[in-house]
C-alpha cells in the first residue's frame, strides 16, 4: 500500500519512465572501446592492507601506462540521448495515474505471463510516440495553470469586493466631509452674525446702564421729595391739631377762669405740653410727632448715643505694652474645615471660637486651638461670602450669593431670621455693638442697615458707584466703614444713612477695610496688593505699602494694633510691623488665602483659604 501511495505521488509530481535498456553488440555509438587487460603485477595482493596510502602509490606507479587511456575516457564524454517511453510502461503509468489499480494488476499479470511464455511479439512493442508524452506534460501544465488561474480568480474576486467596499467607504467619507464643511461654513456664518449682533449690543448696554443710573438718581430724589412732602403734611396736620386744641383750651379756660399763659393740659397720650401766651403749644424736638413718622415702626430699635467710650481701651493698651513681634509666628496646626474654598473667618467676642463660611454653602464653628468642630449650619442656596458674631456671642449672621442675610441662633440650632432686600450677592456683614442692628454690603452698590427687632431695613446707604465689598461698624459707635470697587472708602452715620467722609487714593478696586482696636486708624487693601493706612481724624493716608502684584483679600489688626495681617492671593499670609513697615510672609496654604483673624490676646493667628483649610500660627 505504501508503494502504491509512492507511485501515486510520483504520478502527481510528474511522469516517470521505466525503461528496459539493452546494449546490443552493434551499438550505434561511434566510440571505439579498447579492451583493458588485467595486470597481475599492478593488482594488490589479497593479504595486503587496503589502506589509502598503498592505493595512492599503486595508482602513481600505473599512471604512466594508463594516463593516456584516462585522458581519452574523460575527453570522450557525450550527452546521453533521451530514450522514449515504451508502451507497457506508458500504460502502467496511465493506469496508476487514473487510480485503476485492479486493471493494473490484471494487465501486469497477463503481460508477464505472455512474456514468460514467449507469446509477446517484441516487434509490436514499440516506444510511445513523443506526442503522447508531450500531451501528458502539457496536460499537467494545463492543470497547474488552471489551478493558478482559479487562485488568481479568487484573489481578483476578493480584490473586487475590497475595492467596492473601499469605494463605498470613500463615498461615505466624502459625503461626511461635505456635510462637515457645510456645518463649518454655517457655524462660521453664525459666529460672524453673533459677533456683529454682540457688537450692536455694546452701545445699547451702555445706554441702558446710563439710563439705569439716571433712574436711580431720580428715584432717590423722588424718595427725598416724598419724605419731605410727608413731613410737611404731618407738620401741617400737627399744627392744625394744636390750633384746634388751643382754641378748645381757651374756651375751657374762659369757662373755668384759669389763666391761659402757664396752664398745662393733658393730651390724649397723657403728656403735658407747655403753652405760650397766645395758647399755641411750644415746639419740643423729642416730642415732635412729625419726626420719622412715615418710617417709624412700633418695634424699631433706637440707636445708642455716640458718646460712649470703648470699655476695652485699657486692655488694648496693656496688650500693646508686651506684644510679640510678627516674626515670632510659627505654624502650629491645620485642619481641613471645608471641601470648597473658605471665604471668611469670624472670632467669637469672648471665647476662642472661630466661625468659618465657605463656598460649599455651609458655616461651621470650631473650638481653637485644638480645631474641634462644634456646630454646622446649612440653609443658604448659594455660596457663603461672610459671617459675623453677635456681640453677646449667641448668634451668627451670614451673607451669601443668594442675596440674603441670615441670622442663626446657636441655642436653637437653626436660622431664626432671613433679611431679603438686596438685588445682588451680599459680600459681608457686621453687627452694631448694641446687637440690635446688622449692616450688610452687596454687589448692588448699596449697604443696608437692618433692625433685628422690627426685622426690616432701617436705611439704605447709597453713594458708591460699584460693588461694596466690605462693611464694618466702628466699635461702640454708630459709624460705618465701607469700601468699594469704585476705589474709595466711606464713613457713614448709620442713624441717618448719610456719608460723612470719603477716602480717595487707591488706584484699583478696594477689597477690604477695617478699623484698629482704638478706632483711630483704618487699613485698606486693593486688588493689586496695595495696602494703605488712613488717619480717621485727618481723612488722609499715613502709610502706603505695596505687597503685590497679587491681590490682597482681607486684613486684620492684632489686638495691640502694632501688627497687620494680610491674606494674599499668592497663598501666603503677610505680616506687617506698622512701626517699621517691615513685611514678612507665612507660607503654608496650597491656594489663595481669603481670610485672617487674631485671637483676643494676639497669641494666635488663624488663616483660611481656597484650599478649604484653616491654618493656626502661634
KOLSERO-819141 format. One line per 2 residues: number of its first residue (from 1); for each residue x negated, y negated, z of C-alpha. Coordinates in steps of 0.1 Angstrom, whole numbers. Each point is the difference from the previous one (the first is absolute). Example, Ala and Ser with C-alpha at 12.3 -4.5 7.8 and 13.67 -1.06 7.14 Angstrom:
<rs>
1	-123:45:78 | -14:-34:-7;
</rs>
This chain:
<rs>
1	0:0:0 | -29:-23:8;
3	-15:8:-34 | 33:-8:-17;
5	2:-34:18 | -36:-7:-10;
7	9:8:-36 | 30:-23:1;
9	-20:-28:15 | -26:3:-28;
11	27:0:-26 | 14:-33:14;
13	-34:-16:1 | -8:10:-36;
15	-5:29:-23 | -27:25:5;
17	-12:27:-23 | -9:37:6;
19	-22:9:-30 | -16:32:-8;
21	-35:-8:-13 | -18:24:-23;
23	-35:-5:-12 | -3:20:-32;
25	-32:10:-15 | 5:-22:-31;
27	5:-33:20 | 7:-31:-18;
29	-26:-18:21 | -30:-10:-21;
31	-25:2:29 | -26:27:-4;
33	-4:19:32 | -34:16:9;
35	-4:30:20 | -19:-5:32;
37	-19:31:11 | -4:8:36;
39	-36:-5:12 | -10:25:26;
41	-30:-20:11 | 22:-31:7;
43	25:18:20 | -4:0:37;
45	-6:31:19 | 30:15:17;
47	-15:-1:34 | -13:-36:-2;
49	16:-27:20 | 23:-21:-21;
51	-10:-34:13 | 2:-33:-18;
53	-38:-5:-3 | -6:33:-17;
55	28:-6:-24 | -14:-35:-9;
57	-35:16:-5 | 14:27:-23;
59	19:-26:-21 | -31:-21:-3;
61	-20:30:-12 | 26:8:-26;
63	6:-35:-11 | -27:1:-27;
65	17:27:-20 | 36:-9:5;
67	-2:-38:0 | 8:-2:-37;
69	30:24:4 | 15:-21:28;
71	-5:-31:-19 | 18:14:-30;
73	29:12:23 | 4:-34:15;
75	0:-17:-34 | 25:24:-15;
77	30:-11:23 | 31:-6:-21;
79	35:-8:9 | 23:29:6;
81	28:1:-25 | 36:1:11;
83	16:34:-3 | 37:-1:-5;
85	24:18:22 | 12:35:-10;
87	36:8:-4 | 4:23:31;
89	-15:-26:23 | 22:-26:-15;
91	30:21:7 | -11:7:35;
93	-6:-36:7 | 34:-9:-15;
95	18:26:22 | -18:-12:31;
97	8:-36:-8 | 37:9:-5;
99	1:20:32 | 10:33:-18;
101	-20:23:23 | 20:32:-8;
103	-3:-6:-37 | -37:-6:5;
105	-4:33:19 | 19:19:-27;
107	-22:-17:-27 | -33:9:17;
109	10:35:7 | 10:7:-36;
111	-29:-20:-14 | -27:19:19;
113	18:34:-6 | -1:-6:-37;
115	-36:-12:2 | -10:32:18;
117	18:22:-25 | -16:-18:-29;
119	33:-10:-14 | -8:-37:1;
121	-12:-13:-33 | -29:-24:6;
123	3:-16:-33 | 34:-13:9;
125	-11:-15:33 | -13:-33:-12;
127	-7:-33:17 | 28:-24:7;
129	-1:-29:-24 | -13:-33:14;
131	34:-16:-7 | 17:20:28;
133	-28:-9:25 | 1:-36:-11;
135	38:0:4 | -3:14:34;
137	-25:-27:10 | 23:-26:-15;
139	29:15:19 | -19:-4:33;
141	-10:-35:-9 | 36:-8:-9;
143	13:13:33 | -27:-20:19;
145	10:-31:-20 | 37:6:7;
147	-8:3:37 | -19:-33:-1;
149	28:-15:-21 | 25:10:27;
151	-21:-14:28 | -5:-32:-20;
153	37:-1:-7 | 8:3:38;
155	-26:-27:7 | 15:-22:-26;
157	35:6:14 | -12:-10:35;
159	-18:-30:-14 | 32:-10:-19;
161	21:3:32 | -27:-20:19;
163	0:-26:-27 | 38:-3:1;
165	-1:-3:38 | -27:-26:-2;
167	19:-19:-26 | 31:0:23;
169	-21:-12:29 | -16:-27:-21;
171	35:-12:-11 | 12:1:36;
173	-30:-20:12 | 3:-24:-29;
175	36:-6:10 | -10:-4:36;
177	-27:-24:-9 | 24:-21:-21;
179	25:0:29 | -27:-11:25;
181	-11:-27:-24 | 35:-12:-4;
183	5:0:38 | -33:-18:5;
185	10:-27:-25 | 33:-4:17;
187	-16:-3:34 | -25:-25:-14;
189	29:-20:-13 | 19:3:33;
191	-31:-12:19 | -4:-29:-23;
193	36:-9:4 | -2:4:38;
195	-31:-22:2 | 18:-27:-20;
197	30:4:22 | -21:-1:31;
199	-17:-31:-13 | 33:-17:-4;
201	9:7:37 | -29:-19:15;
203	13:-35:-7 | 35:12:10;
205	-14:14:33 | -19:-32:7;
207	31:-21:-7 | 21:23:23;
209	-26:-3:27 | 1:-38:-2;
211	38:1:1 | -1:23:30;
213	-24:-24:18 | 22:-30:-9;
215	31:20:12 | -17:8:33;
217	-8:-37:6 | 35:-10:-9;
219	14:26:23 | -22:-13:29;
221	11:-35:-7 | 37:10:-2;
223	-4:19:32 | -15:-30:17;
225	27:-22:-14 | 26:24:12;
227	-14:1:35 | -2:-38:1;
229	36:-3:-12 | 12:26:25;
231	-19:-19:27 | 16:-33:-10;
233	35:16:-1 | -5:15:34;
235	-13:-33:13 | 30:-18:-13;
237	23:26:14 | -16:-3:34;
239	2:-38:-2 | 37:2:-8;
241	5:24:29 | -19:-24:23;
243	21:-30:-12 | 32:20:6;
245	-12:11:34 | -10:-35:10;
247	33:-14:-10 | 17:27:20;
249	-22:-7:31 | 6:-38:-2;
251	38:6:-1 | -3:23:30;
253	-22:-24:19 | 26:-28:-5;
255	26:23:15 | -23:10:30;
257	-17:-34:4 | -36:15:-2;
259	-28:-23:-15 | -10:13:-34;
261	-37:-11:2 | -15:28:21;
263	27:27:-1 | -8:36:-9;
265	24:23:-15 | 0:38:-3;
267	0:13:-36 | 14:33:-11;
269	-34:16:6 | -1:-14:36;
271	-30:-23:-5 | 0:-36:9;
273	-6:-27:-26 | -10:-35:12;
275	20:-28:-16 | -11:-35:-11;
277	19:-31:9 | 20:3:-32;
279	10:35:8 | -22:17:-27;
281	-21:30:12 | -38:-4:2;
283	-21:22:-24 | -18:29:17;
285	-24:20:-23 | 3:31:21;
287	38:-1:-2 | 3:-11:-36;
289	26:24:-16 | -14:-7:-35;
291	-34:14:7 | -4:33:-19;
293	37:4:1 | 1:14:-35;
295	-28:26:6 | 7:7:37;
297	9:36:10 | 13:10:34;
299	-28:25:5 | -29:-21:-13;
301	-30:-2:22 | -17:-32:10;
303	-36:-7:-9 | -22:-5:31;
305	-16:-33:7 | -34:-5:-17;
307	-17:-14:31 | -8:35:14;
309	-36:9:8 | -15:34:-11;
311	-2:20:33 | -29:21:-14;
313	-24:-29:-5 | -19:8:32;
315	-4:36:-10 | -12:-11:-35;
317	-26:-22:14 | -12:27:23;
319	-4:24:-29 | -19:-26:-20;
321	-26:-2:28 | -11:36:-2;
323	9:11:-35 | -21:25:-20;
325	-16:-7:-33 | 15:12:-33;
327	-31:20:-8 | 8:22:31;
329	30:18:-16 | -6:37:-10;
331	22:26:-15 | 18:20:28;
333	29:20:-14 | 23:3:-30;
335	35:15:-6 | 20:7:-31;
337	30:-20:8 | 20:0:-33;
339	-1:18:-33 | 2:-33:-20;
341	-18:-34:5 | 5:-18:33;
343	12:-36:-4 | -1:-14:35;
345	-10:6:36 | 16:-17:30;
347	-11:0:37 | 24:5:29;
349	2:-32:21 | -12:17:32;
351	-11:36:-7 | -27:14:-22;
353	27:14:-24 | -2:-7:-38;
355	28:1:-26 | -8:8:-36;
357	21:-5:-31 | -7:18:-32;
359	10:4:-37 | 16:34:10;
361	30:-20:14 | -9:10:36;
363	-12:-19:31 | -18:17:29;
365	-11:-8:35 | -35:12:11;
367	-15:2:35 | -35:-13:-1;
369	-29:6:1 | 8:38:-1;
371	23:-4:-30 | 30:19:13;
373	32:-5:-20 | 29:-13:21;
375	28:-6:-23 | 10:-1:-37;
377	27:-21:-17 | 16:4:-34;
379	27:-20:-16 | -13:-23:-27;
381	7:9:-36 | -34:-14:-12;
383	-36:-5:11 | -6:-18:33;
385	-21:-32:-2 | -2:-12:36;
387	10:5:37 | 0:-20:32;
389	7:8:37 | 27:-17:20;
391	-16:-21:28 | 15:24:26;
393	-15:30:-19 | 34:18:-1;
395	7:-4:-37 | -18:-3:-34;
397	8:-21:-31 | -9:14:-35;
399	0:-15:-34 | 3:19:-33;
401	2:-1:-37 | 37:6:2;
403	4:-38:9 | 12:7:36;
405	-13:-5:35 | 9:27:25;
407	-1:-1:38 | -8:34:18;
409	8:7:36 | -25:24:16;
411	24:11:28 | 27:9:-25;
413	-25:13:-26 | 19:-16:-29;
415	6:-31:-20 | 23:-24:19;
417	1:-29:-25 | -6:-5:-37;
419	-5:-36:-12 | 8:-4:-37;
421	-4:-33:-18 | -32:-1:-20;
423	3:6:-38 | -35:16:-4;
425	-23:22:20 | -9:-12:35;
427	-37:-2:8 | -2:-6:38;
429	17:-10:32 | -8:-16:34;
431	20:-3:33 | 4:-32:19;
433	-15:2:35 | 35:-3:15;
435	11:31:-19 | 33:-14:-14;
437	-14:-9:-34 | -19:18:-27;
439	-14:-16:-32 | -5:19:-33;
441	-18:-10:-32 | 9:12:-34;
443	-10:1:-37 | 30:-22:-7;
445	-22:-30:11 | 19:-5:33;
447	-3:6:37 | 30:7:21;
449	5:-4:38 | 25:26:13;
451	20:-2:33 | 1:34:16;
453	30:-10:22 | 23:-12:-28;
455	-17:24:-25 | -2:-26:-27;
457	-25:-23:-17 | -4:-32:19;
459	-20:-18:-27 | -18:6:-33;
461	-33:-17:-5 | -5:-11:-36;
463	-30:-18:-12 | -24:26:-14;
465	1:4:-38 | -12:36:0;
467	2:31:21 | -4:-5:38;
469	-25:26:11 | -2:-3:38;
471	18:-17:29 | -8:-3:37;
473	12:-20:29 | -24:-21:21;
475	1:17:34 | 25:-17:24;
477	10:-26:-26 | 26:-7:-26;
479	-26:-4:-27 | -2:24:-29;
481	-31:6:-22 | 5:13:-36;
483	-24:6:-29 | 10:4:-36;
485	-12:11:-34 | 2:-37:-10;
487	-34:-4:18 | 14:-20:29;
489	7:4:38 | 29:-17:17;
491	10:-7:36 | 37:-1:6;
493	23:-11:28 | 23:31:4;
495	27:-20:18 | 8:-23:-30;
497	-16:20:-28 | -22:-28:-12;
499	-37:1:-11 | -22:-19:24;
501	-34:4:-16 | -15:16:-32;
503	-36:12:-3 | -16:-3:-35;
505	-34:15:-9 | 3:35:-13;
507	-6:6:-37 | 18:33:-1;
509	30:18:15 | 1:0:38;
511	5:35:14 | 1:-6:38;
513	-2:-27:26 | -1:2:38;
515	-6:-21:32 | -27:6:25;
517	10:7:36 | -2:-37:10;
519	21:-11:-30 | -24:-28:-11;
521	-16:19:-29 | 15:16:-31;
523	-18:26:-21 | 11:8:-35;
525	-13:23:-28 | 7:2:-37;
527	-1:25:-29 | -36:-8:-8;
529	-13:7:35 | -4:-37:10;
531	7:-6:37 | 7:-34:15;
533	3:-12:36 | 23:-30:5;
535	3:-26:28 | 38:-2:7;
537	-2:-35:16 | -21:-15:-29;
539	17:21:-27 | -34:5:-16;
541	-23:30:-8 | -29:5:24;
543	-18:30:-14 | 2:17:-34;
545	-16:34:-6 | -1:22:-31;
547	4:37:8 | 10:9:-36;
549	2:7:-28 | 25:26:14;
551	33:-13:14 | 4:-4:38;
553	33:15:10 | 4:-8:37;
555	-18:-16:30 | 0:1:37;
557	-16:-21:27 | -16:17:30;
559	17:-8:33 | -30:-22:9;
561	3:-19:-33 | -37:3:-9;
563	3:29:-25 | 21:2:-31;
565	7:35:-16 | 9:1:-37;
567	16:29:-18 | -17:1:-34;
569	10:17:-32 | -35:15:-5;
571	7:25:28 | -18:-18:27;
573	9:-20:32 | -20:-32:1;
575	-7:-16:34 | -9:-37:1;
577	-17:-16:30 | 17:-34:-1;
579	-27:-18:19 | -27:10:-26;
581	22:10:-29 | -20:32:-2;
583	18:28:-19 | -4:37:7;
585	19:30:-15 | 14:32:14;
587	2:28:-25 | 22:31:3;
589	31:-3:-21 | 3:18:-33;
591	22:-26:-15 | 10:-37:5;
593	6:-12:35 | 34:-15:5;
595	3:-10:36 | -21:-6:32;
597	8:-7:36 | -19:-4:33;
599	12:15:33 | 9:-24:29;
601	-35:0:15 | -20:-1:-33;
603	-17:33:8 | 16:19:-29;
605	6:-9:-37 | 25:20:-21;
607	1:0:-38 | 24:16:-24;
609	-2:3:-38 | 13:15:-32;
611	-16:34:9 | 28:4:26;
613	-25:2:29 | -4:-21:32;
615	-36:-5:11 | -9:-9:35;
617	-31:-21:7 | -14:-8:35;
</rs>
